[in-house]
Amino acid sequence: MKRTGMLVLLLTLVALFAFAGGGRETGTDAQRTLTINSYMSDEAPRQAFAALVADFEARNPDIRVVVNTTAHEQFKTLLPTWLTSRQAPDVVTWFAGYRMQAFADQGLLEPLTAAFPGTSFQDAFPEAFVRASTHNNTIYFVPQSWYWWAVYYNRQVFDRLGLQTPNTWDEFLQVSAALRNAGIEPIAIGARDTWTAGGWFGALNAAMNGIEFHLDLTSGRVPYTDPQMRRVFETFADLNTRGYIMRNATSYSWQEAATLLFNGQAGMYLMGQFIKDVAPENVRDNIDFFRFPSFGRPGYAVETPIDGFMVPRNAQNKEDAMRFMAYLATRESQELFTVPLGRLAANKHVPAPNPDARRGLDMVLGAEGATQFYDRDAPEEMAARGQNALIEAMQNPARIPQILTELDQDRQRIHR
C-alpha cells in the first residue's frame, strides 16, 4: 500500500509541475509563450478551441500558445493548486458566477481591467453576464459560451413507440412507463459523475418549488429539512423505485450513459447541450430535446451555465494573457468557437448558430429565470454533499429524512 501511495503522489506531483507552468517551454527568440490550462478534453470542444488558438497565433505572431488539456473532473481538483502556485499558468478555463467569485474573493485572480478599457466589456456582453463575470465591481472572467439544459431524447425511439414529448410530470411518468414496457431504459444518467445528479436536483427543485426558493436554498437561507426539499428527494427516488432510472447508473460516466441514448437502449437523458459534442455524427440529428416537465406552477426556470476564462494572480505572462482575454471577447473569436459546437456565444452580437440553438435560446428567453447549475450556484463543498445525498436517496429512499438532516448540518457549517 505504501508503494502504491507513493506512486500516486509522484504522478500527482508530475501533473502539478507540468500543468502549473513549471515545465513551460519557450518559443523562439522573437516569440513569447502563453500557457493555457484547459478542461476541454472532449474531442469536439478541444478541436474548436485549437482552431481558436491557431487564429489567435496568426493574429499575434509574436506569441506562441501552449495548451495543457486535463480531463474535466481532474481539472476541478487541480485548479486550486495551480492558482496558488508561484508558477501558475497564464490563463485557465472555468465557470462564471459563484465558482469564479470564490477564487476572486481569495485574491487568486488577476483583474481584467487592462484588457477592457472604458465600457468595452459591457458593450460586448449582456448585463446578466457582466454581473456573473465580476466580483466587487471588478472584472475577473471572460464568458465565452453558454448552453441550456433540457431533457434530450431519442427521436427514433419515440416515433417507433408513438410517444409525444411530455409537458407535465404526469405525462413524463407515462412516457417513462411506456419506454420501460418496451424494454428500453426510460432515463439515462451517468451518476458516477455526481454532477449529473446536480442537474436533476436543480431542475426538480426549480420546477416544483420555483426559482426563488431554489436560489434561496443554494445561498444557504433554506434548510434542507424543509418539507419542500423532502418532496424533491422523494420524487427523484420514486423514479428509481419505479424502475425508470437506468440500471447500475452509478457505474456509468455521463458519456457512457449517453451512449445508451444514442443507440436506442435508453429513451431520455437530462443533460446540457454539450451532449451533442459526444454524439456520433450519424445519430446527432436523431437526438432532440424538450423542456423539463412542469409540476403545475406558472412559469418555468432553466439552467444555463456560462463557461469562460480567468487569469491567475500568479500568471507569468500577464501582458499576453490580457491580449488573449481581449481576443476571447470579440465576436469573431466567439463565432469561431460556438458555431461548430452549436452553442450560444456569450457575446451578445453573435446570433444563434443553428435552429437547435435558436430553440434553446427561445426556451431561455421565455423562462421566468435562469440558474447556473447546482455546483456553480452553491459553495463547492455544499453542492458536492448535496449531489452525493441525492444519489444516496435514490438508492435508499427510506433514509431520506436522515439524509436531509445530515445535509442540513452541512449547510449550517458551510454557510456559517
N, C-alpha and C positions, 0 to 999 in steps of 0.2 A: 504493500500500500504506500510506503514511503517513496519507493521508486516512481510509482505512478503519480503521486502528488507532486514530486519534483519535476517530472516531465511536463505536467500541466502548467506548473509555474513557469518553466523555461519557455514553453510555447507562448504563454501569455505575455511574458516579457519581450519576446521577439516581436509579437504583434504590436505591443505598445510602442517600442522604439521605431519599428518600421513605419507605422502609420502616424505617429506623433510628429514625424518630420526628422527624427534623429538620423534616418538613413537617406535623407534627401539628396538627390543627385543635383549637380549643377549643369546648366546648359553651356553653350559656347560663351566666349568672352563677350559677345555682343548681346547675349540674352540673360534675362533674369528668370528664376524659376518660381512659379506659383504652385503651391501644393494644395490639393483639394481632397478632403476625405468625404466619400460619398456612400450612402446606403442603397444606391440604385443598382442592386445586384441582379434583378430580373432582366432578361435579355432585352426586351423592348425598351424600357426606360434607359438602360445602360447604353444602348445604341443611340437613342435620341440625345442623350447627354454628351456622348462622344462627338456627335455631329455639331452640337452647340460649342463644345470646347474647340473643335477644329476651326469653326467660324471665328471664334474669339482670337485664336492664334493668328489667323490670316489677317485680321484687322489690327493685331498688335504683334508684329514680327519680332519685337524686342523681348517678348515674354514667352517662355516655354512652360506649359501646364503639365503637371504630373497629377493624375487622378488615382487615388487609392480607394478601391471599392471593397466594402465589407458587407456581409450578409446583414439584413435589416435588424434582426434581433440582437446579434452580436454587436452591431453598431451602437445600439441603445446602451448596452452595458459598458462599452469602451469610451463613449463620448465624454463623460465627466473626467476621466483620466487624461484624455487628450487636451481638454480645456484647461486643466490645471498644470499641464506640463510646461516647462520652460522652453521646450521645442515644439510648441503647438503647431498644427497645420495652419495654413493661411485662410482657408475657407472650409466650412463644414455644411453639410445638408442638415436640415432639421425641420421642426414644426412651429407654426405660428401660435400665438396666444400664450396660455399659461406655461407650456413647456419651455418656450423661449424666455418668457419673462422671469421664470425661476432662475435661470442662469444669469440673466442680466442683473437680477437683484443681488446675486453673489459677486458681482463685479468681474465675471469671467468673459464678458463680451465687449468688443470694441464698438463704440458708437459709429454709425454710418453717416454722420452729418457731412463729412467731407465728400462723400460720393454723391450727395443730393443737395446742391445749393438751392437757396430760395424755396420755391414751392414745387420743385420738380418731382418730388416723391408723391405729394398729394395730387399732382396733375396726372400721374401715371396709374394710381390705384384708387378703388372705391374707398369711401370713408371707413367702412367696416374693416377693410384690410389694413388701412393705415393704423387703426386702433389695435388690431391684432399683431402689428409689427413694431409697436412702440412700448416703452416702459418708462414711466415718469417723464412723458413727453419727449423722449429721445428715441430715434430710430435705431433698432438693433437687428432688423430682419428684413430680407428682401423676399417677398412672396413671389413664387414662380407659377404655380398651378394649383388648381383645386378641383375637387370632384365630389360627386354626390354618392350617397349610399342608397341602395334600393334592394328589392328582392329580385334577383336575377333568376331566370327560369329557362328551361329548355323548350323552345317553341315547338319542335317536332314532337316531343313527348306530349305536350298539352294538346296539340292538334290531333294526334293519334287517339287520345282518350276523350276528345271533345270537351276539354276543360276551358273555361273562361278565367281570365285573371281576376282574382278576388279583390273587392274593395273593402269589405268588412272582415273583422276577425272570425265571425261565424262562417263566412264564405271561405276564408283561408283554411279553417279546420275541415270544411267539406272537401276542398281540393286536396288537402293532405290525406284524408281518408281514401279518396279515390285513387291517389297515387299508390298508397300502401296496398290497397286491394289489388292493384295491377302488378304488384311485385316490385315496385320502384321505391327507393328511399325518398320519402317526401322532402326532407330538409337536409341538405349537406351542411356540415360545419366542421372545419378543421380545428377542433378545440385543443389540440396540442399547442397551438399558438393561442394563448389565452385571450388575446385582444379580440379574437372573433366573438367571444362571449361578451366583451365590452360593447360590440356593435349591437348585440341583442338587448343588452341592458339599456343602452341609450334609446334605442328605437321603442322598446316596450314602455319604458318609463315616460317618455315624452308623449306617446300615443295614449297611454292610459291616464296619466296624471297632468299632462300639459308641460310646455317647455319651461315655464317659470318655476314650477315645482322641481323639474329636473335640474335647472341651473342652481336653485337654492340647495339642492342636495349635493351637487358637485362642489359647491362653495362651502359645505360643511354646516349649513344652517338647518338642515332637516335630519333628524335621527333616522338611522336605518331600521330602527324598531317601529317606525311609523306604520300603521296598518296598510297604507297605500303601497309601501315598499314590500310588505309581505305578499300582497296581491301580485306584484310584478314577479317576484321569485317563484310563487306558486304557479303562475301562468306559464313561465318558462319550463318549470319542472313537469308540468302537465303535458307539454308537448312530448317529452321523453317517455312519460308513463304511457301515453297513447301509442308509442312506437313510431312517432312521426320524425324524430331526430335520427339520423343515420346511426347504425350500429358502430360501436367502437370509435365514436367521434374523437375521443381524447387521444387516439393513436395516430391521427392524421394531422399533418400540417395543413395550412389553408390552401396551398397549391395542390396538394394531394387530394383533398376533398373536392376541389374544383374539377379535377379530372372526372369524378363521378358525374358531375353535372354535364360536362362536355360530351361524355359518351352515352348519356341517357340512363345511367344507373340511378341517378338522383334527379328530382324534378325542380327543386328550388334551392337558392342559396342567398342569404342576406349578406351582402358584401359591397365594397366600394367599387367604383367604376374601373379601377385598376385590375379587376378580374379579367378584363378583356386583354390585358397585357400578356397573360399566360395562356390564353385560349389559342388552340391551333388555328391556323388560317382557314382551314376548310370547315370549321364549325363556328367561327366567330360570329357570322351573321345569323346563326341559329340561336344565339344567346341574347335574350331580350330582358327587359326589366319592367317592374311595376312598383308603384309607391307602397310603402309599408301599410298594412291594413289598418283601418280605423276601428276604434272602440266606441264610436258614437259621439265623441267630443266634437264641437265645432272647430274647424281649422286643423292644421297638422304641422308638424315640425320635421325637419330633415337634418341629417348630419352631413356637413360639408367641410372636411379637413382641408387645411391650407399647408402646402409644402413649400419650402424655400431654403434660404441660405443665411449663415451667420459668419462673422469674422471673430475668432477668438482674441481675447485681450493680449495673449502672449504670441500672436502670429508673428512670424519672422519677416514677412514681406507685406506689410500693411498697405504700402503705396499701390502695388499692383492688385492687391485684394480689393481696394476701393475701385480701381478701374474695372475689375471683373464684376463687382456688385452693381456698378452703374450700367454696365452692359446687360446684366441679367434683367434689369427693369425695363429694357426697351421693347417696343412692340416686335421688332424683328427677331430678337432673341426668344421671346416667349412664343411667337408663332413657330419658330424652328423646333422648339421642344414639344409643344402641346398638340400641334396638328397631326403628327404621325401617331400620337397616342390617343387621339380623340378626347383629350381632356379640355377643361376650361382654363384659359390663361387668367392669371391674376390681373395683368394689365387690362384696364377697362376699355382700351381701344382695339382689342383683339376680338373679333367675332367668334361665336361658337363654330368649331371646325367641321361639324357634320350634323345630320339630323338627330342622331342619338344624343349628342351634346346639347343640341337645341332643346330637345325634350327634357333633358336633365336640368338645363338652365331654367326652363319654364316651370318645372316642378319646384325648384328652389325659389323662384320669384313669387310663386303662388303660396308659399308656406307662411305661417304666422311667425316663424322664427327659425333660426338655424343654430346648430351647435357644432363644435369642432369634432369631438369624439370623447368618450368617457375618460380615456387615459391622457387626453390633452386638456380637458376642462377641469379635471380634478388633480390634486397632487399625485405624483407618480406612485408613491407607496400606497396611497389610498385606492387608486384605480387598480393596482396590481392585486391588492387584497380583495377588492370587490369582484374582480373578474374570476379569481380563484373561488370565491364564495358562490358565485352563480353556477359555476361548473359543479361544485360540491352539492349545491341544492338540486341540480339536475339529476345527480346520481343518488342522492339521499334526501328525498323530499321530506321525510319525517323529521329531519334535523333542522328544517328551515327556521323555526323560532330561535333555536340555539345559535345557528349560523348568523342570524341577523343581530342577536345580542352581542356576539363576539365582534361582528363587523362594526357595530356602533361604539364599542370600546376603542377600536382602532380609530374611528372618526374623532372621538373626543381627544385622543392623544395627538393625532396628526394635525388636526385643525386647531389645536390649543392656542 
